[in-house]
Amino acid sequence: MELQLPFNFTASVLLLSFIFFIVKEWKKSNSLEKKKLPPGPWRLPFIGHLHHIVGSLPHHSLRDLSKKYGPLMHLKFGEVSTIVVSSPKVAKEVLKTVDPRLR
């Protein structure tokens, strides 16, 4: 009977931690979707889109992703959300319209 109590307590703490993490990630993903981010590939928890970059040279991977998703993509590297611009024309437009101080 004494061994059962610590196991139940540990299992309860782990379950509550897991539920808290899932709710936190769900709220984060919903807030990002409301911002109308550019398209991007599917991502994994914790590492984001890093699995799309690993395996070949990063600039080759980004080139291939831009062929599929366009010159403006949203990628998440770990917890860092990134907008990737892969076209000079789009980069010029972004720098003009986003912030005049960036010209």
MARBA-3410 file (N, C-alpha, C, O; in Angstrom, 1 decimal):
103
0.8,-1.2,0.0,0.0,0.0,0.0,0.9,1.3,0.0,0.5,2.3,-0.6 ~ 2.0,1.2,0.7,2.9,2.4,0.8,3.5,2.7,-0.6,3.8,3.8,-0.9 ~ 3.8,1.7,-1.4,4.4,1.9,-2.7,3.4,2.4,-3.7,3.9,3.1,-4.7 ~ 2.2,2.2,-3.5,1.2,2.6,-4.4,1.0,4.1,-4.4,0.8,4.8,-5.4 ~ 1.1,4.8,-3.2,0.9,6.2,-3.1,1.9,7.0,-3.9,1.5,7.9,-4.6
3.2,6.8,-3.8,4.2,7.6,-4.5,4.0,7.4,-6.0,4.1,8.3,-6.8 ~ 3.7,6.2,-6.5,3.5,5.9,-7.9,2.3,6.8,-8.4,2.4,7.4,-9.5 ~ 1.2,6.7,-7.7,0.0,7.5,-8.1,0.3,9.0,-8.1,-0.1,9.7,-9.0 ~ 1.1,9.5,-7.1,1.4,10.9,-7.0,2.3,11.3,-8.2,2.0,12.3,-8.9 ~ 3.3,10.4,-8.5,4.2,10.7,-9.7,3.4,10.7,-11.0,3.6,11.5,-11.8
2.5,9.7,-11.1,1.7,9.6,-12.3,0.8,10.8,-12.5,0.6,11.3,-13.6 ~ 0.2,11.2,-11.4,-0.6,12.4,-11.4,0.1,13.7,-11.8,-0.3,14.5,-12.6 ~ 1.3,13.8,-11.3,2.1,15.0,-11.6,2.5,15.0,-13.0,2.5,16.0,-13.7 ~ 2.9,13.8,-13.5,3.3,13.7,-15.0,2.1,14.0,-15.9,2.3,14.7,-16.9 ~ 1.0,13.5,-15.5,-0.2,13.7,-16.4,-0.6,15.2,-16.4,-0.9,15.7,-17.4
-0.6,15.8,-15.2,-0.9,17.2,-15.2,0.1,18.1,-15.9,-0.2,19.0,-16.6 ~ 1.4,17.7,-15.8,2.4,18.4,-16.6,2.2,18.3,-18.1,2.4,19.2,-18.8 ~ 1.9,17.1,-18.5,1.7,16.8,-19.9,0.5,17.6,-20.4,0.5,18.2,-21.5 ~ -0.6,17.6,-19.7,-1.8,18.4,-20.1,-1.5,19.9,-20.1,-1.9,20.5,-21.0 ~ -0.8,20.4,-19.1,-0.4,21.8,-19.1,0.4,22.1,-20.4,0.2,23.2,-21.0
1.4,21.3,-20.8,2.2,21.5,-21.9,1.4,21.5,-23.2,1.6,22.4,-24.1 ~ 0.5,20.6,-23.3,-0.4,20.5,-24.5,-1.3,21.7,-24.6,-1.4,22.3,-25.7 ~ -1.8,22.2,-23.6,-2.7,23.4,-23.6,-1.9,24.6,-23.9,-2.3,25.4,-24.7 ~ -0.7,24.7,-23.4,0.2,25.8,-23.7,0.6,25.9,-25.2,0.5,26.9,-25.8 ~ 1.0,24.7,-25.7,1.3,24.7,-27.1,0.1,24.9,-28.0,0.2,25.6,-29.1
-1.1,24.5,-27.6,-2.3,24.7,-28.4,-2.6,26.2,-28.5,-3.0,26.7,-29.5 ~ -2.5,26.9,-27.3,-2.7,28.3,-27.3,-1.7,29.1,-28.1,-2.1,30.0,-28.8 ~ -0.5,28.6,-28.1,0.6,29.3,-28.9,0.3,29.1,-30.4,0.4,30.1,-31.1 ~ -0.1,27.9,-30.8,-0.3,27.7,-32.2,-1.6,28.5,-32.7,-1.6,28.9,-33.8 ~ -2.6,28.6,-31.8,-3.8,29.4,-32.2,-3.4,30.8,-32.3,-4.0,31.5,-33.2
-2.6,31.4,-31.5,-2.2,32.8,-31.6,-1.4,33.0,-32.8,-1.5,34.1,-33.4 ~ -0.6,32.1,-33.3,0.2,32.3,-34.5,-0.7,32.2,-35.7,-0.4,32.9,-36.7 ~ -1.7,31.4,-35.7,-2.6,31.2,-36.9,-3.4,32.5,-37.1,-3.7,32.8,-38.2 ~ -3.7,33.3,-36.1,-4.4,34.5,-36.2,-3.6,35.6,-36.8,-4.2,36.6,-37.3 ~ -2.3,35.5,-36.8,-1.4,36.5,-37.4,-1.3,36.4,-38.9,-0.6,37.3,-39.5
-1.9,35.5,-39.5,-1.8,35.3,-41.0,-0.3,35.2,-41.5,0.1,36.1,-42.2 ~ 0.3,34.2,-41.0,1.7,34.0,-41.4,1.8,33.4,-42.8,0.8,32.8,-43.3 ~ 2.9,33.6,-43.5,3.1,33.0,-44.8,3.1,31.5,-44.7,3.2,31.0,-43.6 ~ 2.9,30.8,-45.8,2.8,29.3,-45.8,4.2,28.8,-45.4,5.2,29.4,-45.6 ~ 4.2,27.5,-45.0,5.4,26.8,-44.7,5.1,25.3,-44.5,3.9,24.9,-44.5
6.1,24.5,-44.4,6.0,23.1,-44.3,5.4,22.7,-42.9,5.3,23.5,-42.0 ~ 5.1,21.4,-42.8,4.6,20.9,-41.5,5.8,20.9,-40.5,6.9,20.8,-40.9 ~ 5.4,21.0,-39.2,6.5,21.1,-38.2,6.3,20.1,-37.1,5.2,19.5,-37.0 ~ 7.4,19.8,-36.4,7.3,18.9,-35.3,7.4,19.7,-34.0,8.0,20.8,-34.0 ~ 6.9,19.1,-32.9,7.0,19.8,-31.6,8.5,19.9,-31.2,9.3,19.0,-31.6
8.8,20.9,-30.5,10.1,21.2,-29.9,11.1,21.7,-31.0,11.8,22.7,-30.8 ~ 11.3,20.9,-32.1,12.3,21.3,-33.1,11.8,22.1,-34.2,12.5,22.7,-35.0 ~ 10.5,22.2,-34.4,9.9,23.0,-35.4,10.1,22.5,-36.8,9.8,21.3,-37.1 ~ 10.7,23.3,-37.6,11.0,22.9,-39.0,12.5,22.4,-39.2,12.9,22.3,-40.4 ~ 13.2,22.3,-38.2,14.6,21.9,-38.3,14.8,20.6,-39.1,15.9,20.4,-39.8
13.9,19.7,-39.0,14.1,18.4,-39.7,14.0,18.6,-41.2,14.4,17.7,-42.0 ~ 13.5,19.7,-41.7,13.4,20.0,-43.1,14.8,20.5,-43.6,15.1,20.4,-44.8 ~ 15.6,21.0,-42.7,16.9,21.6,-43.1,18.0,20.6,-43.0,19.0,20.7,-43.8 ~ 17.9,19.7,-42.0,19.0,18.7,-41.8,19.1,17.7,-42.9,18.0,17.3,-43.5 ~ 20.3,17.3,-43.3,20.4,16.3,-44.3,21.2,16.7,-45.5,22.0,16.0,-46.1
21.0,17.9,-45.9,21.8,18.5,-47.0,22.2,19.9,-46.6,22.0,20.3,-45.4 ~ 22.9,20.6,-47.5,23.3,22.0,-47.1,22.1,22.8,-46.9,21.1,22.8,-47.6 ~ 22.1,23.7,-45.8,21.0,24.5,-45.5,20.4,25.4,-46.6,19.2,25.5,-46.8 ~ 21.3,26.0,-47.4,20.8,26.8,-48.5,20.1,26.0,-49.6,19.3,26.5,-50.3 ~ 20.6,24.7,-49.8,19.9,23.9,-50.8,18.5,23.5,-50.2,17.5,23.5,-51.0
18.4,23.2,-48.9,17.1,22.8,-48.3,16.1,24.0,-48.4,15.0,23.8,-48.7 ~ 16.6,25.2,-48.1,15.8,26.4,-48.2,15.4,26.7,-49.6,14.2,27.1,-49.8 ~ 16.3,26.5,-50.6,15.9,26.7,-52.0,14.8,25.7,-52.4,13.8,26.1,-53.0 ~ 14.9,24.4,-52.0,13.8,23.5,-52.3,12.5,23.8,-51.6,11.4,23.7,-52.2 ~ 12.6,24.3,-50.4,11.3,24.7,-49.7,10.7,25.9,-50.4,9.5,26.0,-50.5
11.6,26.8,-50.8,11.0,28.0,-51.5,10.4,27.7,-52.8,9.4,28.4,-53.3 ~ 10.9,26.7,-53.5,10.2,26.2,-54.8,8.8,25.7,-54.5,7.9,25.9,-55.3 ~ 8.7,25.1,-53.3,7.4,24.5,-53.0,6.4,25.5,-52.4,5.2,25.4,-52.6 ~ 6.9,26.4,-51.5,6.0,27.2,-50.7,6.1,28.7,-51.1,5.4,29.5,-50.6 ~ 6.9,29.0,-52.1,7.0,30.4,-52.6,8.1,31.2,-52.0,8.9,30.7,-51.1
8.3,32.4,-52.5,9.5,33.2,-52.0,9.4,33.8,-50.6,10.3,34.3,-50.1 ~ 8.2,33.7,-50.0,8.0,34.1,-48.6,7.5,33.0,-47.8,6.3,32.5,-48.1 ~ 8.2,32.5,-46.8,7.8,31.3,-46.0,7.9,31.6,-44.6,8.7,32.4,-44.1 ~ 7.1,30.8,-43.8,7.2,30.9,-42.3,7.9,29.6,-41.9,7.4,28.5,-42.2 ~ 9.0,29.7,-41.2,9.7,28.5,-40.6,9.9,28.8,-39.1,10.0,29.9,-38.7
9.8,27.7,-38.3,10.1,27.8,-36.9,11.2,26.9,-36.6,11.2,25.7,-36.8 ~ 12.3,27.5,-36.0,13.5,26.8,-35.6,13.5,26.7,-34.1,13.9,27.6,-33.4 ~ 13.1,25.5,-33.6,12.9,25.4,-32.2,11.8,26.3,-31.7,10.6,26.1,-32.2 ~ 12.0,27.2,-30.9,10.9,28.2,-30.4,11.0,29.5,-31.2,10.1,30.4,-30.9 ~ 11.9,29.6,-32.1,12.1,30.9,-32.8,11.3,30.9,-34.1,11.5,30.1,-35.0
10.3,31.8,-34.2,9.5,31.9,-35.5,10.3,32.8,-36.4,10.7,33.9,-36.1 ~ 10.4,32.4,-37.7,11.2,33.1,-38.7,10.4,33.2,-40.0,9.8,32.3,-40.4 ~ 10.6,34.4,-40.6,10.1,34.6,-42.0,11.2,34.5,-42.9,12.2,35.3,-42.7 ~ 11.2,33.6,-43.9,12.3,33.5,-44.8,11.9,34.1,-46.2,10.9,33.8,-46.7 ~ 12.7,35.0,-46.6,12.5,35.7,-47.9,13.6,35.2,-48.9,14.8,35.4,-48.6
13.2,34.6,-50.0,14.2,34.0,-50.9,14.2,34.6,-52.3,14.7,34.0,-53.2 ~ 13.6,35.7,-52.4,13.6,36.4,-53.7,14.0,37.8,-53.5,13.5,38.5,-52.6 ~ 14.9,38.3,-54.4,15.3,39.7,-54.3,14.1,40.7,-54.4,14.0,41.7,-53.8 ~ 13.2,40.4,-55.3,12.0,41.2,-55.6,11.1,41.3,-54.3,10.7,42.4,-53.9 ~ 10.9,40.2,-53.7,10.0,40.1,-52.5,10.8,40.8,-51.3,10.2,41.5,-50.5
12.1,40.6,-51.3,12.9,41.2,-50.2,12.8,42.7,-50.3,12.7,43.4,-49.3 ~ 12.9,43.3,-51.5,12.8,44.7,-51.7,11.4,45.2,-51.3,11.3,46.3,-50.6 ~ 10.4,44.5,-51.6,9.0,44.9,-51.3,8.8,44.8,-49.7,8.2,45.7,-49.2 ~ 9.4,43.8,-49.1,9.2,43.7,-47.7,10.0,44.8,-47.0,9.4,45.4,-46.0 ~ 11.1,45.2,-47.4,11.9,46.3,-46.8,11.2,47.6,-47.0,11.4,48.5,-46.2
10.5,47.8,-48.1,9.8,49.0,-48.4,8.6,49.2,-47.5,8.3,50.2,-47.0 ~ 7.8,48.1,-47.4,6.5,48.2,-46.8,6.5,47.9,-45.3,5.7,48.4,-44.5 ~ 7.4,47.1,-44.8,7.4,46.7,-43.4,7.8,47.9,-42.5,7.1,48.2,-41.5 ~ 9.0,48.5,-42.7,9.5,49.5,-41.8,10.4,50.5,-42.7,11.4,50.0,-43.2 ~ 10.0,51.7,-42.7,10.8,52.7,-43.5,12.3,52.8,-43.0,13.1,53.2,-43.8
12.5,52.5,-41.8,13.9,52.6,-41.2,14.8,51.5,-41.8,16.0,51.6,-41.7 ~ 14.2,50.5,-42.4,15.0,49.4,-42.9,15.5,49.6,-44.4,16.2,48.7,-44.9 ~ 15.2,50.7,-45.0,15.6,51.0,-46.4,17.0,51.2,-46.5,17.5,51.4,-47.6
END
